[in-house]
């Protein structure tokens, strides 16, 4: 009998409503693959793949020019602490449909998120070591759980030119109030506040998701100060905060240690910036059956459907504005971390997994090279 619960329950395409699903193709990178990115159609058929020289450093996206933006794991990055091996990146590539590298920017301390801007510039997350005396200002977390060199690694955001010149930067240690952004008690003190997504807003400011303090913030591009703060009374270890066309914020809210609730479930919420009210929410009709303790993604599509990534279980699905499921796909590929130069986490994740960080969907006209005629 099949021993993997995920495989036993069914993999690949699980269902499609051809009348209400959005037209298009879904892109994803299997995290424990050696560097494979797939593009599939609404019937679960693979229509294109890239085979890249680095394992995924989280996710991939398509750019407006049709090329692939890929965040790969830097082969020579320092080994800061064990879980760094899970979510680090460092090689930010633009690759054409044939797999040719158009450009590449390397930063061995980069992690989680990157944005290839339309002008060739990059906005991405990285870390810096904070010496022990200064790190004492960081509050919370598991006592005496700093990184092996007795440091706390604090997040930074960098904006660089196509040639790699630093245009703008921001440091959490300089701009976050440690009393407002306290590490939750079950988190190691090795990394604060663990930025897992950044997003350039229409007004020029920066939206960021801070996982280990359960916060979504807006950073003033001009001053570096926090000018908007959604705290742990609303979100719980959330991911993938993005801005919608009307200025609202879409968030994948993981739900681990959510306030005042003992039953754990994930949800996707749309938050109005003006008063922080939730104006749209998706949760499963049986809430506890939709949950990922880490990672996760949400993308609002042109027809108002939402593509959701239940990341730890390799599940991608699409729902309508009314919350009706119209498409579901389970990544059929499973592998562990052996052979991927990540020995530090082989014991943490010693099982074949089909996990994804995020998936994205694109309309046919956004991929002209796929059907040139």
C-alpha positions as CSV (number, residue, x, y, z in Angstrom):
1,X,0.0,0.0,0.0
2,X,1.2,3.5,-0.8
3,X,2.8,5.0,2.4
4,X,2.8,8.6,1.5
5,X,-0.5,10.2,2.5
6,X,-0.2,12.9,-0.1
7,X,0.3,10.5,-2.9
8,X,-2.4,8.2,-1.6
9,X,-4.9,11.1,-1.6
10,X,-4.1,11.9,-5.2
11,X,-1.5,14.0,-7.2
12,X,-1.5,15.9,-10.4
13,X,-4.7,17.6,-11.6
14,X,-7.5,17.0,-9.1
15,X,-10.2,18.9,-10.8
16,X,-11.0,21.8,-13.1
17,X,-14.2,23.9,-13.8
18,X,-13.5,24.9,-17.4
19,X,-16.2,27.6,-17.3
20,X,-15.0,29.5,-14.3
21,X,-11.2,28.9,-14.2
22,X,-9.1,31.7,-15.5
23,X,-7.4,31.0,-18.9
24,X,-3.7,30.6,-18.5
25,X,-0.7,28.7,-17.4
26,X,0.7,28.1,-13.9
27,X,4.5,28.3,-13.1
28,X,6.2,26.7,-10.1
29,X,9.5,25.4,-8.9
30,X,9.7,22.3,-6.8
31,X,11.9,23.2,-3.8
32,X,13.7,19.9,-3.5
33,X,14.5,19.6,-7.2
34,X,18.0,20.3,-8.5
35,X,16.6,23.3,-10.3
36,X,13.5,22.5,-12.3
37,X,10.8,25.1,-13.1
38,X,7.6,23.9,-14.8
39,X,4.8,25.6,-16.7
40,X,1.5,23.7,-16.8
41,X,-1.9,24.3,-18.4
42,X,-5.3,24.1,-16.8
43,X,-5.4,20.4,-17.4
44,X,-2.2,19.7,-15.5
45,X,-0.2,19.1,-18.7
46,X,3.4,20.4,-18.7
47,X,3.9,22.8,-21.6
48,X,7.4,24.0,-20.8
49,X,10.2,23.5,-18.4
50,X,13.5,25.1,-17.5
51,X,16.4,23.0,-16.0
52,X,18.7,25.4,-14.1
53,X,22.1,25.0,-12.5
54,X,21.0,25.8,-8.9
55,X,18.3,24.4,-6.7
56,X,15.4,26.8,-6.1
57,X,16.1,29.6,-3.7
58,X,12.3,29.8,-3.2
59,X,10.4,30.7,-6.4
60,X,10.3,31.8,-10.0
61,X,8.2,34.3,-12.0
62,X,7.7,35.3,-15.6
63,X,8.7,38.9,-16.5
64,X,6.8,41.2,-18.8
65,X,9.3,40.4,-21.6
66,X,8.5,36.7,-21.3
67,X,11.7,35.7,-19.7
68,X,12.0,33.7,-16.4
69,X,13.1,35.4,-13.2
70,X,14.6,32.7,-11.1
71,X,16.0,32.8,-7.5
72,X,18.6,30.0,-7.2
73,X,20.7,28.9,-4.2
74,X,24.2,30.4,-4.2
75,X,26.7,27.5,-4.3
76,X,29.3,29.3,-2.1
77,X,27.2,31.1,0.5
78,X,28.3,31.0,4.2
79,X,26.7,28.4,6.4
80,X,25.2,30.9,9.0
81,X,22.9,28.5,10.9
82,X,21.1,25.2,10.0
83,X,17.8,26.5,8.8
84,X,19.5,29.1,6.6
85,X,20.0,26.2,4.2
86,X,16.3,25.9,3.8
87,X,15.3,29.4,2.7
88,X,18.5,31.1,1.4
89,X,18.8,32.1,-2.3
90,X,21.5,34.4,-3.7
91,X,21.6,33.8,-7.4
92,X,19.0,36.1,-9.1
93,X,18.8,35.1,-12.8
94,X,16.9,36.2,-15.8
95,X,16.6,33.3,-18.2
96,X,15.1,33.2,-21.7
97,X,12.6,30.5,-22.7
98,X,15.4,28.4,-24.2
99,X,17.3,28.4,-20.9
100,X,20.0,31.0,-21.9
101,X,21.1,33.2,-19.0
102,X,20.3,36.9,-19.9
103,X,21.6,38.4,-16.6
104,X,22.7,37.2,-13.2
105,X,23.2,39.1,-9.9
106,X,24.8,37.2,-6.9
107,X,24.5,38.1,-3.2
108,X,25.4,35.1,-1.0
109,X,23.4,36.6,1.9
110,X,20.1,37.0,0.0
111,X,17.1,35.0,1.0
112,X,13.4,34.5,0.3
113,X,12.3,37.2,-2.1
114,X,13.4,39.0,-5.1
115,X,11.8,41.4,-7.6
116,X,13.1,41.9,-11.1
117,X,11.8,45.4,-11.9
118,X,10.8,46.4,-15.4
119,X,13.9,48.5,-15.9
120,X,16.3,45.6,-15.0
121,X,16.8,46.7,-11.4
122,X,16.4,44.3,-8.5
123,X,14.7,44.6,-5.1
124,X,15.5,41.8,-2.7
125,X,16.0,40.7,0.9
126,X,19.3,39.9,2.6
127,X,20.8,39.7,6.1
128,X,23.7,41.1,8.1
129,X,25.2,39.8,11.3
130,X,24.5,42.0,14.4
131,X,27.1,41.7,17.1
132,X,26.0,40.2,20.4
133,X,25.9,43.5,22.4
134,X,23.7,45.2,19.8
135,X,21.7,42.0,19.3
136,X,20.5,42.2,22.9
137,X,18.1,44.9,21.8
138,X,16.2,42.2,19.9
139,X,13.5,40.9,22.2
140,X,11.8,37.5,22.5
141,X,12.5,34.2,21.0
142,X,14.0,31.1,22.6
143,X,16.6,32.1,25.2
144,X,20.3,31.5,24.2
145,X,19.4,30.4,20.6
146,X,21.5,32.9,18.7
147,X,23.4,31.7,15.6
148,X,26.6,29.6,16.3
149,X,28.8,32.7,16.1
150,X,26.7,34.3,18.9
151,X,25.1,36.7,16.4
152,X,21.6,37.6,15.5
153,X,21.2,38.0,11.7
154,X,19.0,40.9,11.0
155,X,17.2,41.5,7.7
156,X,18.1,44.1,5.1
157,X,16.4,45.1,1.9
158,X,18.5,46.1,-1.1
159,X,17.7,47.8,-4.4
160,X,20.4,47.5,-7.0
161,X,20.9,48.6,-10.6
162,X,21.2,46.1,-13.5
163,X,25.0,46.3,-13.1
164,X,24.8,45.6,-9.3
165,X,25.3,49.1,-8.0
166,X,23.5,49.7,-4.7
167,X,20.8,52.3,-5.2
168,X,18.9,52.1,-1.9
169,X,19.0,49.9,1.2
170,X,17.2,49.5,4.5
171,X,18.2,47.7,7.7
172,X,15.8,46.3,10.3
173,X,18.2,46.9,13.2
174,X,18.2,50.6,12.4
175,X,14.5,51.2,11.8
176,X,12.3,48.7,13.7
177,X,11.4,49.3,17.3
178,X,12.3,46.0,19.1
179,X,9.5,46.5,21.6
180,X,6.9,46.5,18.8
181,X,8.5,43.7,16.8
182,X,9.2,41.0,19.3
183,X,10.2,37.5,18.2
184,X,7.5,35.1,19.0
185,X,8.5,32.8,21.9
186,X,9.0,29.6,19.8
187,X,11.4,31.2,17.3
188,X,15.2,30.9,17.5
189,X,17.0,34.2,18.0
190,X,19.3,33.5,15.0
191,X,17.2,35.6,12.5
192,X,15.1,38.7,13.1
193,X,12.4,39.6,12.0
194,X,12.6,37.1,9.1
195,X,11.3,39.0,6.1
196,X,9.7,36.4,3.7
197,X,8.2,38.8,1.1
198,X,8.8,42.3,-0.2
199,X,6.7,44.2,-2.7
200,X,7.3,47.6,-4.4
201,X,4.1,49.6,-4.0
202,X,2.6,52.0,-6.5
203,X,3.4,55.0,-4.3
204,X,7.1,54.0,-4.3
205,X,7.2,52.6,-0.7
206,X,8.0,49.0,0.2
207,X,5.5,46.4,1.6
208,X,7.1,43.7,3.7
209,X,6.0,40.5,5.5
210,X,7.8,39.8,8.7
211,X,7.2,36.2,9.7
212,X,8.8,35.6,13.1
213,X,7.1,38.7,14.6
214,X,3.8,38.2,12.7
215,X,3.6,41.6,11.1
216,X,3.1,43.2,7.7
217,X,4.5,46.7,7.3
218,X,5.0,49.5,4.8
219,X,8.4,51.1,4.8
220,X,8.8,54.7,3.7
221,X,11.2,54.7,0.8
222,X,12.2,58.3,1.8
223,X,12.9,57.9,5.5
224,X,13.1,54.1,6.1
225,X,10.5,54.4,8.9
226,X,7.5,52.1,9.3
227,X,4.4,54.0,8.2
228,X,1.8,51.2,8.3
229,X,1.8,48.1,10.6
230,X,-0.6,45.2,10.5
231,X,0.2,43.2,13.7
232,X,-0.3,39.7,15.2
233,X,-3.8,40.4,16.2
234,X,-4.7,40.0,12.5
235,X,-2.0,37.9,10.9
236,X,-0.1,34.9,12.1
237,X,3.3,34.0,10.5
238,X,2.0,35.2,7.2
239,X,3.6,35.2,3.8
240,X,3.3,36.8,0.3
241,X,1.9,40.3,1.0
242,X,1.2,42.1,-2.3
243,X,-0.7,45.2,-3.4
244,X,-3.9,45.0,-5.5
245,X,-4.8,47.6,-8.2
246,X,-7.1,49.4,-5.7
247,X,-4.4,49.7,-3.1
248,X,-5.7,46.9,-0.9
249,X,-3.2,44.4,0.5
250,X,-3.5,40.6,-0.3
251,X,-1.9,38.3,2.3
252,X,-1.4,34.6,2.7
253,X,-2.1,34.2,6.5
254,X,-0.6,30.9,7.6
255,X,-2.3,30.8,11.0
256,X,0.3,29.2,13.2
257,X,-0.2,30.5,16.8
258,X,-3.1,32.8,15.7
259,X,-4.5,34.8,18.6
260,X,-7.5,33.4,20.5
261,X,-7.9,30.3,18.4
262,X,-6.7,26.8,19.2
263,X,-7.7,25.2,15.8
264,X,-5.0,25.9,13.2
265,X,-5.9,26.8,9.7
266,X,-4.6,29.0,6.8
267,X,-6.5,31.7,5.0
268,X,-6.1,34.4,2.4
269,X,-7.2,37.9,3.3
270,X,-7.6,41.2,1.5
271,X,-7.0,44.1,3.8
272,X,-8.0,47.8,3.3
273,X,-5.0,50.0,4.0
274,X,-7.1,52.9,5.4
275,X,-8.6,51.1,8.4
276,X,-7.0,47.6,8.2
277,X,-10.4,46.0,7.8
278,X,-10.6,42.6,6.1
279,X,-12.8,43.1,3.0
280,X,-12.3,39.6,1.5
281,X,-11.3,36.3,3.0
282,X,-10.9,32.8,1.7
283,X,-10.7,29.8,4.0
284,X,-11.7,26.2,3.3
285,X,-15.3,25.3,4.0
286,X,-13.7,22.8,6.5
287,X,-11.1,25.3,7.7
288,X,-8.5,22.9,9.1
289,X,-8.1,21.1,5.8
290,X,-6.4,24.1,4.3
291,X,-3.2,24.8,6.2
292,X,0.5,25.2,5.6
293,X,2.7,26.0,8.6
294,X,5.3,27.8,6.5
295,X,5.6,29.3,3.0
296,X,2.5,29.9,0.9
297,X,1.3,32.3,-1.8
298,X,-1.8,34.2,-3.1
299,X,-2.1,35.9,-6.4
300,X,-5.2,37.9,-7.6
301,X,-5.9,37.1,-11.2
302,X,-7.3,39.4,-13.9
303,X,-10.8,37.8,-13.7
304,X,-10.9,38.4,-9.9
305,X,-10.1,34.7,-9.1
306,X,-7.3,34.1,-6.7
307,X,-4.5,31.5,-7.2
308,X,-3.4,30.0,-3.8
309,X,-0.3,28.0,-3.0
310,X,-0.7,25.6,0.0
311,X,3.1,25.4,0.0
312,X,4.2,22.6,2.3
313,X,1.9,20.1,0.6
314,X,2.6,21.1,-3.0
315,X,-1.0,22.1,-3.6
316,X,-2.0,24.9,-6.0
317,X,-5.6,25.9,-6.4
318,X,-7.8,28.6,-7.7
319,X,-11.0,30.1,-6.2
320,X,-13.6,32.6,-7.3
321,X,-14.5,35.8,-5.6
322,X,-17.3,33.8,-3.9
323,X,-14.7,31.3,-2.6
324,X,-15.7,28.5,-5.0
325,X,-12.9,26.1,-5.9
326,X,-12.5,26.0,-9.7
327,X,-9.0,24.4,-10.2
328,X,-6.7,22.2,-8.1
329,X,-3.3,20.6,-8.8
330,X,-0.9,18.7,-6.5
331,X,2.7,18.7,-7.5
332,X,3.4,15.0,-8.3
333,X,7.2,15.3,-7.8
334,X,8.6,14.2,-4.5
335,X,12.3,14.4,-3.3
336,X,14.3,15.0,-0.1
337,X,17.3,17.3,0.3
338,X,19.9,14.6,-0.1
339,X,22.4,15.5,-2.8
340,X,21.5,19.2,-2.8
341,X,24.3,20.4,-0.6
342,X,22.0,21.1,2.4
343,X,23.3,18.5,4.9
344,X,22.3,20.8,7.8
345,X,18.6,20.3,7.1
346,X,18.5,16.7,5.9
347,X,17.6,15.6,9.5
348,X,14.9,18.3,9.8
349,X,13.2,17.3,6.4
350,X,14.2,13.7,6.0
351,X,11.2,12.7,3.9
352,X,10.3,13.0,0.2
353,X,8.4,16.3,-0.2
354,X,6.6,18.1,-3.0
355,X,6.8,21.5,-1.4
356,X,6.6,24.8,-3.4
357,X,7.2,28.3,-2.1
358,X,4.8,30.1,-4.4
359,X,3.1,29.5,-7.8
360,X,2.1,32.2,-10.3
361,X,-0.4,32.1,-13.1
362,X,-0.1,33.9,-16.4
363,X,-2.7,34.6,-19.2
364,X,-1.8,33.3,-22.6
365,X,-1.0,36.8,-24.0
366,X,1.6,37.2,-21.2
367,X,3.6,34.2,-22.7
368,X,3.6,35.0,-26.5
369,X,6.6,32.7,-27.2
370,X,4.5,29.7,-26.0
371,X,2.0,30.0,-28.9
372,X,3.6,32.4,-31.4
373,X,0.8,32.1,-33.9
